[in-house]
Amino acid sequence: MPHVKTRPAEARDLDAVAALFDAYRQFYEMPADLPLARRYLGERFGRGESVILVAEDSGGELVGFTQLYPAFCSVAADRTFVLYDLFVTPAVRGIGAGRALMEAAEAHARAAGAARLELQTAKTNAIGQSLYESCGWTRDEVFYTYTKSLKPA
């Protein structure tokens, strides 16, 4: 099994992470738009609005990423992180990159003093759900998630 290394993304990684992010968005049925992906990630990275962690294979190629957004929980009166994005290139799934990214996200959140990590995934994403549960995450059976679009479709 190839070796996978995780690390925080650097400015030099922006183009490679943007390609992964564009593929991630396509997985969720959004149209391909590499310039949008690069612009969006560049803004998050440049403003320090998110934490992007990448997975590299043994040849140094980026094969996956996760993006964490800092947040807070009023009830717990504590810091949290939202693991919003997790993607591994389909051709290399099964080498442990997803698990390595999940572990890196947890390590980052712990080091930042966060009380917990949160994520949402599509009900149809059985592979992701299996990974999350095998990493010790529990599915919320108490709260519903609501959204309201503020932009026209």
C-alpha positions as CSV (number, residue, x, y, z in Angstrom):
1,M,0.0,0.0,0.0
2,P,1.5,3.4,-0.9
3,H,2.5,5.8,1.8
4,V,0.3,8.8,2.4
5,K,1.5,12.0,4.1
6,T,-0.7,14.8,5.3
7,R,0.2,18.4,5.9
8,P,-1.3,21.9,5.8
9,A,-1.7,23.3,2.4
10,E,0.7,26.0,1.3
11,A,0.3,28.7,-1.3
12,R,2.3,26.6,-3.9
13,D,-0.5,24.0,-3.6
14,L,-3.3,26.2,-4.7
15,D,-3.6,25.0,-8.3
16,A,-3.5,21.3,-7.3
17,V,-6.0,21.7,-4.5
18,A,-8.3,23.8,-6.8
19,A,-8.4,20.8,-9.2
20,L,-9.3,18.5,-6.3
21,F,-11.9,21.0,-5.1
22,D,-13.4,21.2,-8.5
23,A,-13.7,17.4,-8.7
24,Y,-15.2,17.4,-5.2
25,R,-17.9,19.9,-6.3
26,Q,-18.6,17.8,-9.3
27,F,-19.2,14.8,-7.0
28,Y,-21.9,16.9,-5.4
29,E,-23.4,17.5,-8.9
30,M,-22.1,21.0,-9.5
31,P,-20.8,21.9,-12.9
32,A,-17.0,21.9,-13.5
33,D,-15.6,25.4,-12.9
34,L,-11.9,25.3,-12.2
35,P,-11.5,29.2,-12.2
36,L,-14.3,29.4,-9.6
37,A,-12.7,26.6,-7.5
38,R,-9.3,28.4,-7.6
39,R,-10.8,31.8,-6.7
40,Y,-12.9,30.4,-3.8
41,L,-10.0,28.5,-2.3
42,G,-7.6,31.4,-2.9
43,E,-9.9,33.7,-1.0
44,R,-10.3,31.3,2.0
45,F,-6.5,30.7,2.0
46,G,-5.6,34.3,1.6
47,R,-7.9,35.5,4.4
48,G,-7.1,32.7,6.7
49,E,-10.8,31.8,6.8
50,S,-10.3,28.0,6.6
51,V,-7.7,25.3,7.3
52,I,-6.8,23.2,4.2
53,L,-5.0,20.0,4.8
54,V,-3.7,17.9,1.9
55,A,-2.7,14.3,1.4
56,E,0.3,13.5,-0.7
57,D,1.2,10.1,-2.2
58,S,4.7,8.7,-2.0
59,G,5.6,10.6,-5.2
60,G,4.6,13.9,-3.7
61,E,1.4,14.3,-5.8
62,L,-1.6,15.7,-4.0
63,V,-4.3,13.0,-3.9
64,G,-6.8,14.5,-1.5
65,F,-7.7,17.4,0.8
66,T,-10.0,18.4,3.6
67,Q,-11.1,21.9,4.5
68,L,-12.0,23.0,8.0
69,Y,-13.9,26.1,9.0
70,P,-13.5,27.5,12.5
71,A,-16.8,27.9,14.3
72,F,-18.2,28.2,17.8
73,C,-20.9,26.4,19.8
74,S,-22.9,28.7,22.0
75,V,-24.4,25.9,24.1
76,A,-20.9,24.5,24.9
77,A,-19.4,28.0,24.9
78,D,-16.4,26.6,23.1
79,R,-14.6,26.4,19.8
80,T,-15.5,23.9,17.1
81,F,-14.4,23.2,13.6
82,V,-16.7,22.2,10.7
83,L,-15.1,19.6,8.4
84,Y,-16.9,20.8,5.3
85,D,-14.9,19.2,2.5
86,L,-13.2,15.9,2.2
87,F,-12.1,14.5,-1.1
88,V,-9.7,11.8,-2.4
89,T,-9.1,11.3,-6.1
90,P,-11.2,8.2,-7.1
91,A,-8.2,6.4,-8.7
92,V,-6.4,6.3,-5.3
93,R,-9.2,5.6,-2.9
94,G,-8.4,2.7,-0.6
95,I,-4.8,3.7,0.1
96,G,-5.7,5.4,3.4
97,A,-5.7,9.0,2.3
98,G,-9.3,9.7,3.5
99,R,-8.5,8.2,6.9
100,A,-5.2,10.1,7.1
101,L,-7.0,13.4,6.3
102,M,-9.6,12.7,9.0
103,E,-6.9,12.0,11.5
104,A,-5.0,15.2,10.5
105,A,-8.2,17.2,10.9
106,E,-8.8,15.8,14.4
107,A,-5.2,16.5,15.4
108,H,-5.5,20.1,14.1
109,A,-8.7,20.7,16.0
110,R,-7.3,19.2,19.2
111,A,-4.2,21.4,18.9
112,A,-6.4,24.4,18.5
113,G,-8.3,23.5,21.7
114,A,-11.6,22.7,19.9
115,A,-14.4,20.9,21.8
116,R,-15.5,19.0,18.7
117,L,-15.6,18.6,15.0
118,E,-18.8,18.5,12.9
119,L,-19.6,17.5,9.4
120,Q,-22.5,16.9,7.1
121,T,-22.6,14.5,4.2
122,A,-25.1,13.5,1.6
123,K,-27.4,10.7,2.6
124,T,-26.3,8.8,-0.5
125,N,-22.5,9.0,0.4
126,A,-22.3,5.5,2.0
127,I,-18.6,5.3,1.5
128,G,-18.0,8.6,3.3
129,Q,-20.4,7.6,6.1
130,S,-18.5,4.3,6.6
131,L,-15.2,6.1,6.9
132,Y,-16.6,8.7,9.4
133,E,-18.1,6.0,11.6
134,S,-14.9,3.9,11.4
135,C,-13.0,7.0,12.6
136,G,-15.3,7.2,15.7
137,W,-17.8,9.8,14.5
138,T,-21.4,9.4,15.4
139,R,-24.4,10.3,13.4
140,D,-26.7,12.9,14.9
141,E,-30.1,11.4,15.5
142,V,-31.5,14.4,17.6
143,F,-31.1,17.5,15.5
144,Y,-32.4,18.4,12.0
145,T,-30.4,20.6,9.7
146,Y,-32.2,23.4,7.9
147,T,-31.0,25.7,5.2
148,K,-32.3,28.8,3.5
149,S,-31.0,29.9,0.2
150,L,-30.3,33.7,0.0
151,K,-29.4,33.7,-3.7
152,P,-31.6,33.0,-6.7
153,A,-31.2,29.5,-8.2
